[in-house]
């Protein structure tokens, strides 16, 4: 494929208004203004949720955080640093969140996410694992990469919404499948004991993953000294040779996966005390589907669907896109990534020139991205969550179903990686 890309650099000749400091400040002022409007329109919770989600998207992009390539590198025997960064997020988050589940937050009760392990959840996780390898990104990754300006990822997000819409339509059939058990060590033990159990599990997994990487590569990559998941080799070189000071790199540059994990754990904690439940993103996708369906002339009585008959979901139907807090946070997450992207010292935004010969391949890859997104959206709904809700939030709740979810999603990842080879999807 004859594609020429040129990154956009900021230098002394760049107009002041387009320099990173100005764009960072402009983004901050825009967020302050919009959150003030949200506070007046919907209340303080929406305003604070906007900020938390914006910073989540900002962190994902600056740390190049994600799941798709991390899991693919694990199953092909290349690296475990991405998966170990997920374990660090869970370790720090558990220490912050487990006490609040038991003690509350200044008199306010908070709720965990504990779900049954059953065929519906396992099937959804498996389908999700396949979908994210075909799309080249997970649900959170698709959103923040869309915000960063990667246009093909908009197709992934569209596919996610369509897939979630049809999963909600079929939800009643999946819900009839058997469930096996529900268990949460966070619920069944005091919070200090639950934290110890969680840290032991994570330490064992960390040790196993570390030994695997040493066997594969002869050395172990540190989560605090590693380039981001979505960085190109050229960008990795730029990061290693950057002449910026530490504070400039922190404010205007890329972060390590380890730093991203710690910031995400803190933001997950803030989300918990703000929403009284862990941060999730998949709940918004069927909701967006109900808003999108009339645009294409589809007329459904959603209140008669089994999915929308669930009490927690039913209340969403009458809300607007900014009124529902999960929908609002997803939008803020995408725009937070945009804010992070435009304020980089070296923007990774691309000017692409694609030859006519490459157009059929681009259309082919776009179709696979849309298909992968559809599978992710479908799997996230019947699997009771995506990487965030089905895995991170579940394990941060001490629920065994989160570990069952990730194990099954990794099996789907293995299948997805094989399909990438068969379908000739470039890494």
N, C-alpha and C positions, 0 to 999 in steps of 0.2 A: 504494500500500500504506500503510495507516494503522498505522505502527509507531512507538511512542514509546520512545526509549532514554534512560536517565539514567545517566551515569557515576558511579562511587562515589568520593567525595573523602574524603581523610583530613585531619582538622583537630584542633584542641585538644580538641574534645568526643569524639573517637574514643577508645574504651577503649584503654588502654596496650597490651594484648595484641594488638590488631589494627593497631597502627601499623607503618609500613614497617620501622623499625629492628628492632622485635621480631620481625616476620615474617622479615626477612632473617637475623637471628640464629637463629631457630628452624629455618629451612631449613638453615643451616650445621650446626647441632648434629645435625639429623636425618640429614644426609649423612655426617657424621663417624661417627655411630653405625652407620648401615647399611654404610658402607665397612669399618668394623671387623669387622662380622659377615661381610662378603664375604671379607675377608682371612683370617678364621678358617676359613670354610667352603671357599673355593676357592683362596685364595692372594693374594699381593700384586698380581699383574697385574690380577685382577678388581677389586680395591679401587681401584687407581689408574685403571683404565679407567672405572669408575663416575664418578670425579671429573672426568676429562677430558670425558666425554660430558655430564655435568651442566652443566659450564661451556660446552660447545658450545651446548646448548639455551638456557642463560641468555643467551649472547651473541646468538644468532639473534633472540630475542625483544626484548632491549633495543635492538638495532640495527634491528629491523624488517626483518631480512635475508630475502632470498628471490630467486626466479628468475622466477616466473610473470608478475608485473606488470612487472618489469624488461624481460623479453623482449617482452611485449606492447607496452610503450611504445616499444621499439625498432622493431618492425615497423610500427606505426601512425605513426611519425615524431613522437613527442612528447618523448622524453627518452632519454638514454643513460647517465645517472648510475648506474643500477643495474647495468648491464653493465660499466661502467668499474670499479665496486667489485669485481666478480668478478675483473677483470684485476689489480687491486691485491692481492687475496688470493693469486692465483697468483704474482705477482712476488715478494712477500715470502716466500711458502712455498717457492718454487723456490730462492731464495738460502739458505734454511735446510736444505732436504731434499736437494738434488742432491749436496752433499759427502758426506752420510751414505750415500747409495746406493753411492758408490765406496769410501769409507774405513771404513764400518761404524761401530758405536757401541760403543766400549770393548770391542772384540773380538767383538761380536755382529753378524752379517750381517743387513742389512735388504733387503727385496725391493720392487721397484716393481710397478706394474700396467701391463703392456704386452700388448695384445691385438691380434689381426688385424683388419684392416678387411675386412668382408665383408657380404653381403646380410643376414644375420641381425642383425648389429649395427646396420646402417643402418636396417633395417626397424623394429627395436625403438625406436631413437631417434626416428624419425618418429612412430610411434604414441604414444610418451611425450609428445612436443611437443603433440599434439592433446589428449591426456588432461588435461594440467595446465591447459590453458585452459578446458576444460569444467568441471573441478573447482574452478577458481579458486585453485589452489595446487599446488605441487610436492610431492614426497614429504617432504622435510625440512620444508617449510612446513606441510604437513598435520599433521605430528607436533607441531611446536611450537605451532601454532595450536590444536590439540586441547588441549595442555597449558595454553594460556592461557585456556581455557574456551569456545572457539567450538565449540559442540556439533555443528554441521553438518560440521565437519572430521573428527569421528569416523567419519562415513559415508565420507569420502574414504579414511581409513586402512583401514577395513573393505574398501572396494573395492580398494585396493592389495593387500591380503593375498589376496583372492579372485582377482584378476587374476594375481598372482604364482604362486598355486597352479596355475592352469590353464596358465600359461606353462611351468611346470616339467613338467606333464603332456605338453605338446606339444613339449618341448624337442628331442627326437630328430628331429622333422621339420624344425625350423628349422636344426638343426646340420648337416643334409645340404646346405644351400645353399652356394654357392661362397664362398671367401675369396680375397682378392687379395694382400695383402702385410702384413708386420709391420715397423714401423720405430720406433725410439726414438733421438732425437738425444742423449738423456741417456746411453744405453748406448754409443753409437758415438763419443762424444767424451769428452775429459777433463772433469771437472766444471766447471772455470772456463770452458772453451769452451762447454759446454752451457748454463751460466747466461747467457752473453753471447747465445747464439742465442735462448734463451727471452725475454730482456729486449728484444731487437730485435723479435721477433714481437709482444710485448705493447705495445711503444712504437708500432709501426706501427698496430696496432689502436686504441690509445688516441687517436692522432692522427686517424685516420679517424672514429672515433666523436665526438670533440670537434668536428671540422669539421661533421659532420652536425647535431649539436645546435645549434651556432651558426647554421647555415643555417635550421633549423626555428624557433628561438626568439629569435635575435638575441643570445643570451648563453649562457654555459656554466655549468652548476651544478657546484659543488665537491662531491666525495664527502665532504668533511669539514664541510660546511655544508648538509646536506640532510636533510629529514625522511625517516622510514623508509618502506619500501615499503607497509606495511599500515596506516599511520596515516590516520585520517579527517581532513578539512579542519579540523574543530573541534579535534582533538587537535594538529594542526600549529600552530594558532593558540596553543593553550595552551603548546606547547613554546617558541614564539618569545617569549611574554610571561611565561614563568615567572620568578618572583622568587627562585628558589633560587640558592645559590652554586654555583661550578663543581664543588666536591667533592661537594656534595649531588646535583647532576645526574649526576655520574659514578657515585655509589653507588646512588642511588634513582631516577634518571631514565632518559630515553632516550639512546641513543648515536647518533653519526653513522654512516653506512654505511662511511666510511673507517676509523673506529676499529674498527668491527665486523670489517672485512676484515683488519686487522692482528692483532687478537686471534684470529680464526679461523685465520690462518696459523700463529701460534704454537701454538695447540692442535692443528692438523693435524700440526705437527712433533712435538709430544709424543706424539700418537697413533702416529706412525710409529715412534718409538724404543721405545714401549711394546709395540706389537703386532708390530713388525718388518715392517709393511706399512702402506700408507696407510689412512686412515679411509674406510670405506664403510658404507652402511646397507641396501642392497637385498638383501644376502645373507640378512638375517633374515626377509624377507617370505614366501618359500616355506616357510621353516622354521616360521614362525607358522601358515601354512596347514596344515601337517601336524599341528600341535597342535589346530587348530580343527576339522579335518574330522571326527574322531570325535564331537565334540559334536553334529554334525548327522547322525550315524549313518552317515557314509561310512567304508567299510573298504577301504583300499588297501594293496597291498604296495609301499611306496615304494622299497624297495631294488631293485626291478626297473625303476624309471623311469630313463631315460637321464640325466636331470638329477642324480638322487641316486646314479648310478653313478660320477660324477666324484669322484675321491678326496677332494678338499678339501671337497666337499659331503656325501659319504657319512658322514664322521665326525661330522657335526652331528646325524644322526637320533637318536642315543641320548642326546643331551644335553637338559637341562632349559632352560627359558626364561632362567633366570639363569646357567646353567652355560655356555651359548654366549656368547662375549664380544661378538659383534655384536648379538645379541638383547638382551643386558644393556645395551649402550651405547645402543640405540634407546630402551629403557625409561627410562634415565637422561636421555636427551636430552629426552623428553617432560616428565619431572618437573622437569628443569632449567628448562624454559620456565615451568612452574607456579611455581617458586620466584622466577623473575624477575618474573612477573606480579604476584604477591601483594605483593611488596616495592617496587612502584612508588610514588612520591609520590602520583600520581593513578592509581588503578587504572583500566584500560580495560575492566574487567569490566562487562557491561551487564545492566541489568534491562529486559527487553523485554516490551512488551504488544502482541501481534499481534491485529488484528481478525479476526473470523471470515471476512470476505471475503478476507483475505490468505492463509488457510490453503491453498487449492489451489495458489497460486503457490509457497508455501514447500515444499509436497510436490513440486511440479514441479522446483524448484531442488535439492531434496534428492536426487531421482532422478538429475538430471544430475551432481551431485557424486559419487554412488555410481558412475555410469557412467564419469566422468572418472577416478576412483580406480582402477577396474578397468583402464582403458586404460593408466594409468601403471604399475600393478603388472605388467601383461602386458609392456609395452614395456621396463620396467627389467630384467626377467629375460632376454628375448631380445636386448635391446640392451646387455647386459653392464654394466648399471649405470644409475643415474638421474643427476640433475644432479651429485650428489656423486661417485659411483663412475665413471660413464661420462664425465663432463666434468672436474670439478675434480681428482679423484685421478689420472685418466689424464694430464691435462696436467701435473700436478705430478710425474708420472713421466717426462715428456718424450716421451710416446707420441703418435704421429701420430693414432692412432685416437680420442684425446680431441678433437682438432680436427675430425675427420670426424664424431664424435658430435654436437658442438654445432652444426655446420653443418646436419646433417640434422634435428636437433631443432628448429632455427629454422624450417626448412621446414614441419615439423609444426605449429609455433606459428602460422605464417601461416594454415594451414588451420584451426587451432583458433580463431583470432581471427575468421575469416569465419563459422565455425559459431556463435560467440557472438552475432553479429548476427542470423543466421538463426533461432536458437533463443531470441532475446530475453533473453539473460543480461545482467543489469546489471553494469556495471563497478564 
